[in-house]
Amino acid sequence: MPQVPLFSFDTPPGADLTDPAVDQICDDSPERARQWLFLSQLPGFGLRVRRRLAAHVPQLPDLLNLDSARHKAMGLPAEACEVLAAWRRDDAEHPALVALRVIESACERNGIGIVHWQSSAYPLPLRHIHNPPLLLYIRGDTNLLSRDQLAVIGSRHATRAGLDHARGFAAALGECNLLVSSGLALGIDGAAHAGALDAGHPTLAVIGSGLDKIYPRQHQRLGERVIANGLLVSEYPPGTQARPAHFPQRNRIISGLSRGVLVVEAGFKSGSLITARLASEQGRDVFAIPGSVHSPVARGCHQLIRQGATLVESVADILQELGGWWSEPTTPGASVQSAATEGLGAREIAVLEALGYDSQSTDVLGSSTGLSADQLMQSLLLLELQGLATAAPGGYVRIA
């Protein structure tokens, strides 16, 4: 069976990451984790470089087995070539190898785990965003990465009503077995995490600093509660301080992990609008709670609604919109799964999720799923036989 590239970091995804073959290239060994950790710290190793490497190696760690001449021929930056050469000769005194050991020690000291691109625990929805992180640092329950999530976000300068909405919606969403995620910021984010936890439900927080540097400091205790009863996530190694540039990057992970994003309150210049835009670009649902026309923290929500976000007055509005994939579990703690996808293979689920209720061409579907033409047509045929999709002028449409 041909190897499936694991790093066609593009939108739509360039690799068939939903194919069952991906299971055969997962590697949860400590050595593989160390390799990905090293690669994540490689200088000049941005998205553009990683995309170019897809034509040369099936998996990024394969770079570690190549000599400097090959690295230069692939167009790797000179600094990256030099660091890779230090890895090959096992130069323990090289600054890059010293830094690697520092990160490893900090992870061990602080109980921080690593979920890298080749881990079986790497969340599938995150693979499909633009510029997905090579790895995630985590503290808490790793299994929560596979849970269906809804992000609840909003202004740091929230009103009392907004904070109450965030708490109430988070608790109610938890009752529906949806994992509430957010960014641990002051205001709406913190209220959403606290609302879920106070109601006895786990929550997931993505932060813009190292996991040993919980930010903001006012939420140190809340962050510890998240670790004890949920999951704290970052793409930044331990020791990293929060910086303004980190938060837009953090936002793409919040939306990328989630099935949808609920904006509770937001001003015109709120970072929550960035997250909502990213969610829309990633194909996630965007929800917004309206507020007073006189409230500055309602104007961002009103703008989102004018742009097509779903107006939300209750959790029922969210569940109704998510009805295409969401169904309430029959037993407490059961995994949330769409009845429509029950019994389907991973490839068929990916095609079904890519289909809309307007006709889409096979070219568009192939691009959005990363499937070859043969794989796509086989999956569409199975979906037709299941009564979930049908051919239509211009392509195919979803009917369930």
Secondary structure, DSSP 8 states (H G I E B T S, - for coil): -----S----SS-SS-TTSGGGGGG----HHHHHHHHHHHT-TT--HHHHHHHTTT-SSGGGGGGS-HHHHHHTT--HHHHHHHHHHHTT-TTSHHHHHHHHHHHHHHHHT-EEEETTSTTS-HHHHTSSS--SEEEEEE-GGGGGS-EEEEE--SS--HHHHHHHHHHHHHHHHTT-EEEE---TTHHHHHHHHHHHTT--EEEE-SS-TTS-SSGGGHHHHHHHHHHSEEEESS-TT----TTHHHHHHHHHHHH-SEEEE----TT-HHHHHHHHHHHTT-EEEE----TT-TTTHHHHHHHHTT-EE-SSHHHHHHHGGGT----SSTT-----GGGTT--HHHHHHHHH--SS-B-HHHHHHHH---HHHHHHHHHHHHHTTSEEEETTEEEE--
